[in-house]
């Protein structure tokens, strides 16, 4: 039964989520020499960034940390793959919001004393990714 579900997961990612899957494949090929494995139907790559993750279609890129942070980041990024399944071509909107939040807005806010304790999941797409990842995997997300 798991294999059928994973097959359907990949089929939907490669049709309904084709745009982000093609970009994810491009990133996968760039990082082809990094460690890879399957995680619940997704293709997980452990890249050299110690803190950042990325999800494009069925491709998840996770920090090269070990332990709870690594596992939690993987769950969060897997949640983004579920968003991709649901939204298909509209996932680009999530991607723009996520990149804008994680790369620009969140780092600026975290430098201010008023927002030093601001959780990463304050952004609704990041909260939703962690929530989905936890519900689907039964594991705890890092953010």
N, C-alpha and C positions, 0 to 999 in steps of 0.2 A: 504494500500500500504506500509506503514512504517513497519508493521509486516512482510510482505513478504521480504522486503529488509533486515531487521534485521535477519530473518531466514536464508537468503542466506549468509549474512555476517558471521553468526556463522557456517553454513555448510562449507563454504570455509575455515574458520579458523581451523575447526576440521578435514579437509581432506588435502588440499593443505598446510596448515600451522600446521600440526599435531605436529611436533617436538616442536615448541615454545609453542603450546597450552598445551602440556603435562607438560612442565616445568612451565608454567604459572599456571596451576592447582595445581601443587605442592606448589608454593608460596602462592596461594589462600588458600590452606588448612593450611599452616603454620600460616596465618593471618586470620583464620576463625572467630575469635572473634572481629575483627575490623569492622567498619561500611562498608557496601557494598550497591551498588545500580546499576541499569542498566543505562548506558549512551550511547545512540545511538547504541544499540546492544552489546556494550562491557560491561564487568563486572568490575565495578570500586570498588577498595578497598582504603580506606583512612587509611594509615598506620602511624606509629609514627615518621617517619623521617620528619622534618619540611621543607626540601629543595629538597630531591631527589625523582624522579619518576622512574617508570619502566613499560615497556610494553612487554608482552609475549603473542602472539596470541590475543585472545579476552579479556585478563586480563590486566587492567591498575591499577597501584598502584600509588597513588598521595599523596603529602604531606598533613599533617594535619593542614596546614594553612587555613585561611579563606580569602574570598574576591578575589581580582584580581589575586594574585599569585596562589591560588588554582585553579581557573578557567583556567588561562593560562597554568598551568602545565598539567591540564586535556586535554586541546586542543592539546598540544604538544605530550603527550603520546598517544592520540587517533590517531595522525598523524603517529606514529610508527605502530599502528595496520593496517593502510592503507598500509604502506610499507610491512607488513607481508602478507596482502592479495595479493599484486602484486608479491612479491618475493618468497613466499612459503618457501620451504626448503633453499633457498639461503639467507633468512633473517638472518641466523646465522652470515653471513659476516657483516651485519649491526650491529648486536648485539655486536660482538667483537670490531668493530670500535667505537661504541657508549660507551661501558663500558670502553675501553681504553682511550677514549677522556675524558669522564666525571669523571673517577676515578683516572687517572694518569696524562695525558698530560695537560689537562686544569688547574687543581689545581697548577701544577708546573709553568706553564706559568703565571697564575694570580699573583703569588708571586713576579714576576719580574716587576720592574717599567716600563719597555718598553711595557709590555703586560697587564698592570693593567686594561685597558679599553677594552680588547679583549672580544667580545661577544661570548656566548656559541655556537651560531649558526654559528660560523666561520668554524666549522667542517661540511662538506657537508651533512652528514646523519642527523645531528641535524637540520640544516637549512631546509632540505627537509621535515623532520617530522613536523616542525612548519608550513611550507608552506602548506603541505597536510592537516594538522589539521584545519588550518584557512579556506582553500577552501571548505572542506567538511562540517564543522560545521557552518561556518559564524561567529565564535567567534574569539577573539584575543588570540594568544599564548603568553606565558610569555617570552619566549626567542626569 
